[in-house]
Amino acid sequence: MLKKNANQSSGSLAWWQLSLIGVGCIIGTGYFLGSSIAIKMTGPSVLLAFTLAALGTYIVFESLAKMTVADPQEGSFRSYAKKAYGRWAGFSSGWVYWFSEMLIMGSQLTALSIFSTFWFPDVPLWVFASIFAVLGIGVILTGTKGFERIENLFAVIKIAAIFMFIILALLGLFGVINGDKASFPTSLGDFFPKGAIGFWTSLIYAFYAFGGIEIMGIMAMELKNKEDAPKSGSIMLILLTSIYLLSLALAISFVSWKKFNPDESPFVTAMASYNLDFFPHVFNGALIIAGFSTMAASLFAVTSMTSTLAKDGDAPALFKTKKGKKRNMAALSLTIGGLITSIILALVMPDKIYEYITTAAGLMLLYNWFFVLLSAKRLLQMSGFHKIKRWLGMVLILAAISGTLFDQTSRPGFFVSIAFILLIFIVILLIRKKWNTPTKNDRRLA
């Protein structure tokens, strides 16, 4: 089992600051835009899908936070996988995360560029992609403190945008402003218009809306008191789930689920009949901020992950953080190279093929979540209740992953994700002979 690491230095973050950073890292296009896809797949039962996704997310983060309290590690989930199962697990977890985030960032930059053409339709997408990439790198260069402040600001802006929609929707609900009148499902068939299969396939998009908790695990190293990590995540998820469910409930009450468009935020669709000229502009701005915020958080996380991989010998020593240096320019350079490659792939590959790759990348994040729960089994002492929660979390994640097999657009992405995993394991087989005998730190601490 894990033992308390007394050598870990204290950070500067209060628990509530980490909660706010978590909101900033998590609320992104997966919620503002991806929720439309989920609604289209399952109708009003999207509320149950998001509730189950929130529960699964909580179980994963609770396990990650408990491991952080017991033994704070810079590599977070990757380090715990290594302690639980050996070097192969740490290697695969770290590189699965690195590749998945880099691929997702290409799609994020493409989405940001498309949102920007709402105001500047004649500007080529590559120009916007380059601008946002440079701005994202600029955020990382501000250091950990600068990143924290910027993510806090973004979190406030994103929450404010959601609350603006909630207030306008409530005004419409009570007849203060004129538009479509609210209607609610009155039968089980109305709540599940696409049946069990439609609900099953929507789970993956609900989980995507909570993607980013792994970044909170990495940032937990900056807490003044590491024991506040579970509380920070719990408060963050309560806040996030509450505003997700309330805003989605209001959106689907104003417009038939059939009218939602995967290419448009559900909140813009819901307010279309109210003729609020400013609303599409405000929400387009919110989409850009949300997408940029999650992209910057991913840049920060993969750069940190590269450093810890190098520190443990799972990446070239060149990428280690040099003693006394606040910024790891070699690791950042690798991230920049991956980002440029991802932008090029996003802009030149056929839409469908790149969609399969990014779907696969999203699934690979969930594979890491699953591995967090597997690691917790070996590294934490659990009561019977916590064992039940862990199994429930694993079932929910597997349900979200397997649901992609029943959706024609998501199914190829599932097989691509398996191909990525197999590729990483082939690399492990090729290089494992070069690894030294594992040290005590590579094994489970007793």
Disulfide bonds with the S-S distance in Angstrom:
none
